[in-house]
Structure formats: C-alpha cells, structure tokens
Amino acid sequence: MDGTSEHGDAGTFDNPALGTEPFVLESCHSTWIFDPERMRFRRILKGLDLDAHQATTAWRAYFGLELDPLSESFVVLLNPDGSRLLRSWRHLDHCAQCGGEPTTELGREDLLSASRS
C-alpha cells in the first residue's frame, strides 16, 4: 500500500490521501488528523470533558489509508503488510453507524494546535 485509496477512481470522490497537505476525517468518536507528507496520524477523542490537548493521541505512523466513498468507511494500515489496521466510518448527519446526530466539532484553533504538537 502506498498511502492512497484503492477506491480513488470511484465517481468524483476527492481523495485527500493522495495529496501532501494535512487533512481531517471526522468519525463518530474521534477527529482524525492525517499528515500524508510524513505518513503519520493522530486522533482527538470526542465526548470527553478534557481540553483538546489532553484528549489527543500521540502521532503514529501509518502505511496506507483506504477511503471508500460509497460506504464512508476508511481503513488505516498500521504496518507495511497491512496485517494491522484500524477501520472506522465518517460521522455524517443522521449517522447510520452511531444513530446519532452531528457531534460537536472542534474549532479551527483546536485542530491547528493539535496538528502542530
């Protein structure tokens, strides 16, 4: 895997994993920040009564990211052969995965702060 999606040519789906700019994916329980240039990611956990810095995981290497525009799922490959992975789904309005409504979004400053540390 080379950090890109196997679904990149499906429809007009814009795959941010193909670029070099950091980007954000929102799942039901986390805000995921990806840095494709350095092949690393971190999560900011949602729903905790902590500030953004305390609820942020350490940067972690990844070896590929597969985005599926049809199911809104994504898979983060944690090792080169893809035998260790994390799978999640993007959180949407009236979310089919968690049955919930949109969660509170983090502000721009919270995201910038988390991506720089």
Residue, then its C-alpha position, 0 to 999 in steps of 0.5 A: m500500500d502506498g498511502t492512497s485509496e484503492h477506491g480513488d477512481a470511484g465517481t468524483f470522490d476527492n481523495p485527500a490521501l493522495g495529496t501532501e497537505p494535512f487533512v481531517l476525517e471526522s468519525c463518530h468518536s474521534t477527529w482524525i488528523f492525517d499528515p500524508e507528507r510524513m505518513r503519520f496520524r493522530r486522533i482527538l477523542k470526542g465526548l470527553d470533558l478534557d481540553a483538546h490537548q489532553a484528549t489527543t493521541a500521540w502521532r503514529a505512523y501509518f502505511g496506507l489509508e483506504l477511503d471508500p466513498l460509497s460506504e464512508s468507511f476508511v481503513v488505516l494500515l498500521n504496518p507495511d503488510g497491512s496485517r494491522l489496521l484500524r477501520s472506522w466510518r465518517h460521522l455524517d448527519h443522521c449517522a447510520q453507524c452511531g444513530g446519532e446526530p452531528t457531534t460537536e466539532l472542534g474549532r479551527e484553533d483546536l485542530l491547528s494546535a493539535s496538528r502542530s504538537 
